Amino acid sequence: MTTKSLLAAGALFLAGFATAYGRSYEVFIPSAVEAGTLQLAPGTYRISQRGNDAIFTDLNTGKVYKTPAMAVQMTAKNPQTDLMFSEDGTQIRTVALGGHAVDLQLSN
């Protein structure tokens, strides 16, 4: 194999790897909340989905948290990433994924 062939194969592998892990979305959580089975402190988080889990990565500490989530297909794309809270504002119920017609419903 030539160097170009190896580089092309490596690029295809990395592209497939990135697609398998999906996209991530950055959100700011202004106060302590429950997110599924998690208790999250205020801060900025990166959210992604892996299988049946929502992954929250605290961008200040680098800690990674995982909670069960169900992907729900919506009829239209979400214009932006949004968090939907319980009426009292203490629990994140749903994460609307910006640019996609998918919501993540968090399970307790």
N, C-alpha and C positions, 0 to 999 in steps of 0.2 A: 504494500500500500504506500502511496505517496503521502507526503506531508499534508497536501491539500485534501486528500481523501480522509485522512485521520481527523483533520480539523472539521470537515463537513460532518463526519459521523459523530464527533463530539458535540457539535452544535445541535444536531438533531436529537441526540440523547438529552441534552440539557433542556431543549425546548419541550420535549415530552415530559421530562421531570417537572418542569415548572407548571405545565398544564395539569398534570396529575394532582399537584398540590393546590391548584386553584389560585384565586386572587386574594388579596388582603385589603382591608378597609380600615382607615384610621378614624377613631372617634374620641371625643373628650367626654369624660364622665365627671360632672361637677361635684357630686357628693357620693358618699358610700352607698352602694346598692347591692341587691342580690341579683345575680344573673344565673338562672337555672339553679345549680347546686353550689354556686360560688358566692362568696362575699367579696366584692371588689372595692378597693379604696378609690378615692377621687384621683383622676389623672388621665393621661392619654394612653389609649390602647390601640393595638392593631388586632383586628378581628379577621379570622379566616375560618373556613369549614374544612374538616377532614372526616370523611365518612359520615357517621351519625353524631359528630361532635362539633361544637363551636369552640374555637381556640382563641383565647384572649391573651395577648402579650403586652405586658406593662412596658411601655417605651422608656420609662424612667429607670426601672430596676432590671429589666430584661426577663423577669419571671414570666413563665408561661402557665396558663390556667386552662383547664378543659372541662366542658360541661355538655351533657347530652342536648342535641338540637335536631329538629326536623326541618328539612328544606321543603318549602311550600311554593309551588309554581303559581305565579300571579298572572293576571290577564294583560298587564302592561308593565313596562320597565319602570323601576323606581328612579326618579330623577336624581336622587342623591342618597347617600347612606344615612339612615335615620335609626334612632332607637325609640321603641315604643314602650312606655312604662305603665305599670299598674296605676290605678286611680290615685293612690296615695304617694306615688313616685318613689317607692322603695324597692321595686323590682323591675328589671328589664324583662319584658315579655317576648318582644320580637325585635329582630335586627333586619331592617329593609336594606338590601344590598344595592347600592347605587349603580345605575347603568345596566341592571339585570332585572328580570321579572321573577326574582326569587326573594323570599323572606325566610329568615331562620327563626323558627319558633323554639324558644328555650324551654326545656323540661325541668321540673323541680325534682 
